[in-house]
Every structure is written in C-alpha cells, then in structure tokens.
C-alpha cells in the first residue's frame, strides 16, 4: 500500500457546496477510484487559506489525479471547476506533498 498526499485550492466561500458535492459523489466515480486501487481518500480544509489537503491510500503508485484520461473524471473536474482553482483542462491545481513522517 502506498500513501499519497497533495493539496488543492478551494475558491473563497465555496466550503458548503464543496461538501455537498462530495457528500453526493457519483457512484460511478467512487467505483472507478476503488477499481483503480484507491482504498482510502480523505480531504481536509484549512479554512484560513482555503487550502484542501488530500490523503489517499493506493495500491501501486497511481492515485485519483492519474485518472484524468477517463470520461467520468473529466466530467467531475468540469463539475467542480467553478468552485476550485483549476488548470485549463478543468483538472484541479494540485501540489504533491512529500511524506516526511509516518507512524503505524
């Protein structure tokens, strides 16, 4: 099992809609993530900076951000692009984070 972490950026004032959309995550997206080896996925919000911190456990080296070629992920990114900082293809701007400590 491999752990991945990255940060993303929420637009100001979008916390409630971000939570709502994730509480209603599409079943086909959840299935795709699980089928791709993502066994855990948590997102935390730093409200002072509107920075989202994402953590995933994955089998292999690929995580959710590596699924951008699939139609469902492209559709999700477009759906979320109005409330997040995104790239021209609607993918969220992400910054990979290096693990510097782990305790099991």
Secondary structure, 3 states (H helix, E strand, C coil): CEEEEEEEEECCCCHHHHHHHHHCCCHHHHHHHHHCCEEEEEEEEECCCCEEEEEEEECCCCCHHHCCCCHHHHHHHHHHCCCECECCCCCECCEECCCCCCCC
